Amino acid sequence: MQDPGDAITRELDETKLEALVEVVYLAAFADGEFSETERAHFTRSVEQLTEGRLGSLRLN
């Protein structure tokens, strides 16, 4: 089964892609914790999903 995420994100312009990443970040942080391990995994996942279109992620 193929992951449809790549195809979906390719169709988004930069503004919508940033909004999607923000929503995913808020969901990841919903439990009030965002460890270094979670942060590293999140960053790798977003960079892969967005194919680097957003440049270097700054998670502050």
C-alpha positions in Angstrom: 0.0 0.0 0.0 1.4 3.3 -1.1 1.5 6.3 1.3 -0.6 9.1 -0.3 1.2 11.8 1.8 3.8 12.6 -0.8 1.3 13.1 -3.6 -0.9 15.3 -1.4 1.9 17.6 -0.2 3.3 18.0 -3.7 0.0 19.7 -4.7 0.1 22.3 -1.8 1.6 25.7 -2.2 4.2 26.9 0.3 1.6 28.7 2.5 -0.7 25.6 2.8 2.3 23.4 3.3 3.5 25.5 6.2 -0.1 25.5 7.7 -0.1 21.7 7.5 3.2 21.4 9.3 1.9 23.8 12.0 -1.1 21.6 12.6 1.0 18.5 12.7 3.3 20.2 15.2 0.4 21.3 17.4 -0.8 17.7 17.4 2.6 16.4 18.3 2.9 18.9 21.2 -0.7 18.3 22.4 0.3 16.2 25.4 2.5 19.1 26.6 5.8 17.2 26.0 8.0 17.3 22.9 11.2 15.5 23.8 14.4 15.8 21.7 13.7 12.3 20.4 10.2 13.3 19.3 11.6 16.6 17.8 14.2 14.8 15.8 11.7 12.3 14.5 9.2 15.1 13.7 11.9 17.1 11.8 13.0 14.1 9.7 9.4 13.2 8.9 8.4 16.7 7.9 11.5 17.2 5.8 10.8 13.9 4.0 7.1 14.6 3.5 7.7 18.1 2.2 10.8 17.0 0.1 12.8 19.9 1.7 10.5 22.5 0.1 10.3 24.5 3.4 14.1 24.6 3.9 15.5 24.1 7.3 12.9 23.7 10.0 13.1 26.0 13.0 11.1 24.5 15.9 11.0 27.1 18.7 
